Structure formats: C-alpha cells, structure tokens
Amino acid sequence: MLFRSAILAIAIKLESKGPIFFRQTRIGHNGRPFEILKFRSMKVDAPKYARSPDEHSDPRITRVGRFLRQTSFDEVPQLINVLKGDMSMVGPRPEMPFITAEYSPLEATRLTVPQGITGLWQLSADRRYAIHQSIEYDLYYIQNRTFLMDIAILLHTLVYAAKGI
C-alpha cells in the first residue's frame, strides 16, 4: 500500500504542478468540520468548493486523476482521517459545508454517526446520482448498522475497487 501510494504521488506530481494531496473542509459526526485528505485528481485551478464532476470526461480531471477515481485510489489518504478519528471506514460520506448547511432535518440524520470512506451508496447502482440525493442508503445504514454489516460493506468495496483496475 505504501509503495503504491508513493508511485501515485510521483505520477500526480509528474503530470501537473501543484500539491499531491487535495485538502478540503468537510462536515463530520455531529456537524464537526474537519479537513479531508485525498490524492489530487483534478487540475489545480479547479474550484475547491464545487460539486464533484459527474462525468468521466470532465475537463477538470487530470489523466492520472481519471485512473485514481476509477480505482478509488484517490480515497487512500483518508485512512489518515480514520486514524485521526475524523472518519470511520464505513458510514455516510462527509459532505462540503455548503451542502450540509442546506440539509433538511431528515438529511441531517447523516451527521448522527461517524462519516465513512465507504458505505452502501458507493456499492449501489445509484452512483449516477449525487450522494446527497440518495439519502435512503444512509438512512438504512444508520438504522441497521452492525459490525457484520460494516465488514460486508468493506469486503464488497474491495471487490468493487478491484473491478475498476
């Protein structure tokens, strides 16, 4: 994992100027802001707080970035967020402040549990919709979460990521 991360960091740096990591404020458990880490997959001049690209061909995404997103390797640095206690391995994805500021009380339920690197939505066919438009996956997870469910989600995530390679 460390060797692969070093190779990815070098590829990011060789392809474009700018930092290796993308850092952004996200909203976590109980509405607490934290700085999320990702491998940078977009050009440096891309707006930092804009909705994520919904097309593979988005011109803001670098060539290395397309690979990172396809394989989910851009998420690897979030393991640091997990070690720091900002995130969990499994849970609702943390959103940007401008999105959570508009949450309805039902949507705010997402913030009652630790935010995660992966979750049910990431494994669903509904990935074509924005994550904040697919609240039913997070609500189901929050109401039914168990250690075994987390293990199953993690295992499915590994299989899903492997298919992207």
C-alpha positions in Angstrom: 0.0 0.0 0.0 2.8 2.4 0.9 4.7 1.6 -2.3 1.6 2.1 -4.4 0.8 5.4 -2.7 4.4 6.6 -3.4 4.0 5.7 -7.1 0.7 7.5 -7.3 2.2 10.6 -5.6 5.0 10.7 -8.1 2.5 10.3 -11.0 0.4 13.2 -9.7 3.5 15.4 -9.4 4.9 14.5 -12.8 1.6 15.2 -14.6 0.8 18.6 -13.2 2.1 21.3 -11.0 0.5 21.6 -7.5 0.2 19.6 -4.4 -0.1 15.8 -4.3 -3.0 16.0 -1.8 -6.3 17.7 -2.1 -7.5 19.1 1.2 -11.0 20.3 1.8 -13.2 21.1 4.8 -16.0 18.5 5.2 -18.6 18.1 7.9 -18.3 15.1 10.1 -20.0 13.4 13.0 -22.3 15.7 15.0 -21.6 18.5 12.5 -17.9 18.9 13.3 -15.8 20.3 10.5 -12.5 18.5 9.6 -10.0 18.6 6.7 -10.4 15.6 4.4 -7.4 14.3 2.5 -7.5 12.8 -1.0 -4.9 12.3 -3.7 -5.5 15.3 -6.1 -7.4 14.1 -9.1 -8.3 17.5 -10.6 -6.3 20.4 -12.1 -5.1 22.9 -9.5 -7.3 25.7 -10.9 -10.5 23.7 -10.5 -12.8 25.3 -7.9 -12.2 23.8 -4.5 -15.8 24.0 -3.3 -17.9 23.0 -6.3 -20.0 19.9 -6.9 -18.0 16.9 -7.9 -17.7 16.0 -11.6 -20.4 13.7 -12.7 -18.9 12.8 -16.0 -15.7 10.8 -16.6 -14.7 13.2 -19.3 -14.9 16.3 -17.2 -12.0 18.6 -18.3 -11.1 19.4 -14.7 -9.9 15.9 -14.1 -6.3 15.0 -14.9 -5.3 11.8 -16.7 -3.9 10.4 -13.5 -7.0 11.6 -11.8 -9.2 9.6 -14.0 -7.3 6.5 -13.0 -7.4 7.5 -9.3 -11.2 8.0 -9.5 -11.9 4.8 -11.5 -9.9 2.7 -9.0 -10.9 4.7 -5.9 -7.2 5.2 -5.1 -7.9 8.9 -4.6 -9.5 7.9 -1.3 -6.5 6.1 0.2 -5.2 9.2 2.1 -8.5 9.2 4.0 -7.0 6.4 6.1 -5.1 9.2 7.8 -8.5 10.8 8.6 -9.6 7.5 10.1 -6.5 7.2 12.2 -7.1 10.8 13.4 -10.6 10.0 14.4 -12.2 12.3 11.8 -13.8 9.5 9.9 -14.7 5.8 10.1 -14.1 3.2 7.5 -17.8 2.8 6.9 -20.5 5.4 7.1 -22.2 8.2 5.2 -19.8 10.2 3.1 -18.8 13.5 4.6 -20.2 16.5 2.6 -19.0 20.0 2.0 -20.3 22.7 4.4 -22.4 24.5 1.7 -24.3 21.2 1.1 -24.8 20.4 4.8 -25.9 24.0 5.5 -29.0 23.2 3.4 -29.8 19.8 5.0 -33.3 19.2 6.0 -33.8 17.6 9.4 -34.0 14.2 7.7 -30.8 14.7 5.8 -29.1 16.0 9.0 -29.6 12.4 10.3 -26.5 11.6 8.3 -24.4 13.5 10.8 -25.5 11.4 13.8 -23.0 8.7 13.0 -19.3 8.9 12.0 -18.7 9.7 8.4 -17.0 7.0 6.3 -14.7 6.3 3.5 -17.2 3.8 2.0 -20.9 3.0 2.5 -23.9 1.4 0.9 -24.4 4.2 -1.6 -20.9 3.6 -3.0 -21.9 0.0 -3.7 -25.2 0.8 -5.3 -26.3 1.3 -8.9 -27.4 4.8 -7.9 -23.9 6.2 -8.1 -25.1 8.0 -11.2 -26.9 10.4 -8.8 -25.2 12.8 -6.3 -24.7 11.2 -2.9 -26.8 13.8 -1.2 -29.7 12.9 -3.5 -29.5 9.2 -2.3 -30.3 9.5 1.4 -32.2 6.2 1.6 -28.9 4.3 1.6 -27.5 6.3 4.5 -30.8 6.1 6.5 -30.9 2.3 6.0 -27.3 2.1 7.2 -27.8 4.3 10.2 -30.9 2.3 11.3 -29.4 -1.1 10.7 -25.7 -0.8 11.2 -23.8 -3.6 12.9 -20.2 -4.7 12.9 -21.0 -7.5 10.5 -22.7 -5.1 8.1 -19.5 -2.9 8.2 -17.4 -5.9 7.4 -19.7 -6.9 4.5 -19.6 -3.3 3.1 -15.8 -3.2 3.4 -15.4 -6.6 1.6 -17.8 -5.5 -1.2 -15.9 -2.2 -1.5 -12.6 -4.1 -2.1 -14.3 -6.2 -4.8 -15.8 -3.1 -6.4 -12.5 -1.3 -6.4 -10.7 -4.3 -7.8 -13.1 -4.3 -10.8 -12.1 -0.7 -11.5 -8.5 -1.7 -12.1 
